[in-house]
Protein backbone atom coordinates (compact mmCIF):
# COMPACT_ATOMS: atom_id res chain seq x y z
CA UNK A 1 0.00 0.00 0.00
CA UNK A 2 1.15 3.49 -0.78
CA UNK A 3 -0.17 5.24 2.31
CA UNK A 4 2.53 7.92 2.56
CA UNK A 5 2.38 8.73 -1.15
CA UNK A 6 -1.42 8.83 -0.92
CA UNK A 7 -1.20 11.41 1.85
CA UNK A 8 1.06 13.77 -0.08
CA UNK A 9 -0.70 13.14 -3.41
CA UNK A 10 -3.94 14.22 -1.75
CA UNK A 11 -2.41 17.36 -0.23
CA UNK A 12 -0.78 18.26 -3.54
CA UNK A 13 -4.07 17.68 -5.36
CA UNK A 14 -5.65 20.22 -3.01
CA UNK A 15 -2.96 22.71 -4.03
CA UNK A 16 -3.71 22.03 -7.71
CA UNK A 17 -7.40 22.55 -7.01
CA UNK A 18 -6.63 25.88 -5.29
CA UNK A 19 -4.46 27.02 -8.23
CA UNK A 20 -7.11 25.92 -10.74
CA UNK A 21 -9.73 27.89 -8.83
CA UNK A 22 -7.47 30.96 -9.00
CA UNK A 23 -7.27 30.64 -12.80
CA UNK A 24 -11.03 30.21 -13.16
CA UNK A 25 -11.67 33.09 -10.78
CA UNK A 26 -9.29 35.36 -12.73
CA UNK A 27 -10.95 34.47 -16.04
CA UNK A 28 -14.42 35.04 -14.59
CA UNK A 29 -13.49 38.45 -13.15
CA UNK A 30 -11.73 39.60 -16.33
CA UNK A 31 -14.27 37.91 -18.63
CA UNK A 32 -11.55 35.94 -20.41
CA UNK A 33 -12.75 32.86 -22.29
CA UNK A 34 -9.37 31.18 -22.95
CA UNK A 35 -5.79 32.01 -22.06
CA UNK A 36 -4.80 35.13 -20.15
CA UNK A 37 -6.58 37.80 -22.22
CA UNK A 38 -3.36 39.82 -22.28
CA UNK A 39 -3.42 40.39 -18.52
CA UNK A 40 -0.12 40.01 -16.65
CA UNK A 41 -1.84 38.68 -13.53
CA UNK A 42 -3.58 36.06 -15.67
CA UNK A 43 -0.27 34.88 -17.06
CA UNK A 44 1.08 34.50 -13.51
CA UNK A 45 -1.97 32.57 -12.29
CA UNK A 46 -1.84 30.25 -15.29
CA UNK A 47 1.91 29.67 -14.97
CA UNK A 48 1.62 29.00 -11.22
CA UNK A 49 -0.93 26.28 -11.98
CA UNK A 50 0.96 24.84 -14.95
CA UNK A 51 4.32 24.85 -13.19
CA UNK A 52 2.87 22.88 -10.32
CA UNK A 53 1.23 20.40 -12.69
CA UNK A 54 4.54 19.99 -14.54
CA UNK A 55 6.46 18.88 -11.44
CA UNK A 56 4.00 17.03 -9.22
CA UNK A 57 3.32 13.93 -11.39
CA UNK A 58 7.00 13.06 -11.81
CA UNK A 59 7.74 13.63 -8.14
CA UNK A 60 4.74 11.53 -7.08
CA UNK A 61 5.90 8.70 -9.33
CA UNK A 62 9.33 8.83 -7.69
CA UNK A 63 7.73 8.95 -4.22
CA UNK A 64 5.52 5.96 -5.03
CA UNK A 65 8.42 3.92 -6.43
CA UNK A 66 10.52 4.70 -3.37
CA UNK A 67 7.68 3.70 -1.05
CA UNK A 68 7.00 0.47 -2.97
CA UNK A 69 10.68 -0.38 -2.66
CA UNK A 70 10.53 0.00 1.13
CA UNK A 71 12.14 3.42 1.29
CA UNK A 72 12.65 5.02 4.67
CA UNK A 73 9.39 6.58 5.93
CA UNK A 74 11.32 9.54 7.40
CA UNK A 75 12.71 10.42 3.96
CA UNK A 76 9.25 10.01 2.44
CA UNK A 77 7.70 12.38 4.99
CA UNK A 78 10.48 14.95 4.78
CA UNK A 79 10.27 15.07 0.97
CA UNK A 80 6.47 15.21 1.12
CA UNK A 81 6.30 18.00 3.70
CA UNK A 82 8.96 20.11 1.98
CA UNK A 83 7.27 19.62 -1.40
CA UNK A 84 3.88 20.71 -0.06
CA UNK A 85 5.44 23.84 1.45
CA UNK A 86 7.38 24.56 -1.75
CA UNK A 87 4.27 24.17 -3.89
CA UNK A 88 2.37 26.60 -1.65
CA UNK A 89 5.01 29.33 -1.50
CA UNK A 90 5.92 29.16 -5.20
CA UNK A 91 2.57 30.40 -6.56
CA UNK A 92 2.23 32.96 -3.77
CA UNK A 93 5.55 34.47 -4.82
CA UNK A 94 4.85 34.23 -8.54
CA UNK A 95 1.42 35.84 -8.41
CA UNK A 96 2.36 38.53 -5.87
CA UNK A 97 4.78 40.40 -8.13
CA UNK A 98 6.78 40.30 -11.32
CA UNK A 99 10.35 39.06 -11.21
CA UNK A 100 12.19 37.42 -8.36
CA UNK A 101 10.48 36.83 -5.05
CA UNK A 102 11.09 34.79 -1.92
CA UNK A 103 8.31 32.32 -2.71
CA UNK A 104 9.23 31.89 -6.33
CA UNK A 105 12.93 31.36 -5.62
CA UNK A 106 12.61 29.04 -2.63
CA UNK A 107 9.58 27.23 -4.03
CA UNK A 108 11.60 26.36 -7.12
CA UNK A 109 14.76 25.56 -5.17
CA UNK A 110 13.01 23.20 -2.76
CA UNK A 111 11.04 21.54 -5.55
CA UNK A 112 14.29 20.85 -7.41
CA UNK A 113 15.99 19.60 -4.25
CA UNK A 114 13.11 17.21 -3.56
CA UNK A 115 13.22 15.97 -7.16
CA UNK A 116 16.99 15.45 -6.92
CA UNK A 117 16.68 13.75 -3.52
CA UNK A 118 14.10 11.29 -4.83
CA UNK A 119 16.19 10.58 -7.91
CA UNK A 120 19.22 9.83 -5.73
CA UNK A 121 17.43 7.64 -3.17
CA UNK A 122 15.75 5.66 -5.93
CA UNK A 123 19.04 5.17 -7.77
CA UNK A 124 20.66 4.05 -4.51
CA UNK A 125 17.86 1.49 -4.09
CA UNK A 126 18.51 0.19 -7.61
CA UNK A 127 22.27 0.02 -7.06
CA UNK A 128 21.80 -1.80 -3.74
CA UNK A 129 19.88 -4.55 -5.53
CA UNK A 130 22.77 -5.06 -7.93
CA UNK A 131 25.35 -5.53 -5.18
N, C-alpha and C positions, 0 to 999 in steps of 0.2 A: 504494500500500500504506500502511496505517496502522500502521506499526511502533511509533512512539512511543506512540500511543494504546493499542495492544495491550499494551505494557509496563505502562502505568499502570492500564489496565482489569484486567489480571491481578493486579497487586498489590492493587488496591482490592477485587477479588473475594475475595482471601484475607482481607482485613479483614472483609468481610461474612460469610464462612464462620466466622471466629473469633467474631464477635458472635452469629451464629446458634447456634453451639455453646454459648456462654454462656447463651443463653436456654433451650436444651434442657436443659443441665446444671442450671440453676436449677429448672426445672419438674420434672425427675427427682428432685432432692434434696428439694424441698418437696411432691412428689406433687401437682402442679397439672396438670390436664388441659388447660385453655385459659386464656388471660389470665395475670394476675399472682397470682391467688388471694388478693388483699388484702395482699400482701407488698410493702413499700416497695422492697426490693432487686430484686424482680421487675419492678416498674414501671420502675426505672432501667435494668435490662438490656434490657427490651423497647424502651424509648425510645432507648437508644443504638443498637440495631440499626435501628429504624425511621428515626431521624434520618439515619443514614448512607445508608440506601436511598432516602430522599427527595431527597438532594442529588446523589449519585453519577451517576445516569443523565443528568440534565440537564448536568452538568459534562462527562461523557464525550462527550455529543453535541457540545457546544461545542468540546471538544478535537479531536474527529474532524473537524469542519467546518474548524477552523483548520488542521489538518494537511493535509487534502485541498486547501485553498486555498493551499498552500505557505507556511504560517506559519513563522516563525523557529524552528528546532529548540531554540535556547536558551530561548526563552519557553515552548515546550512542556515542556521538561524542568524548568524552574523551577516552573511551575504544577503539574506532576505530582508532583514531589518534595514541595513544600509541602503539596499536598493529601493525600498519603499520610501525612505527619507529622501534619497536622491531624486526619485521620480516625482516627489511632491515639490521640492525646492526648485527643480529645474524650470517647470512652467511658470512658477511664481516669478522667478527672475526674468524669464524671457518675455512675459507679457507686461511686466511692470515698466520696462523701459527699453529703449533701443541700445544696442551695443552690449558691452560687458556688464555683468552684474554678479553679485555673490551667488545667487541661486543658479544662474546659468552656468557659471564656471564650476562650482563645486558639485552641482547636479551631474554635469558631464563627467567631471573627474571621477566621482565615486561610481558612476555607472560603468565607466571604462575599467576602473579597478576591480569592480565586482566581476565583470566579464572576464578580465584577465585572470583573476583568482580562480574562477570556475574552470577556465580552460586549463590552468596549471594543475588543479587538484584532480581533474578528470584524466589528464595525461599521466599524472603520477599513478593513478589507479590502473591505467592500461599498462604502464611500464612494470608495475608491481606484479601483474599477472604473467608477464613474460619472464620474470626472474625466478 
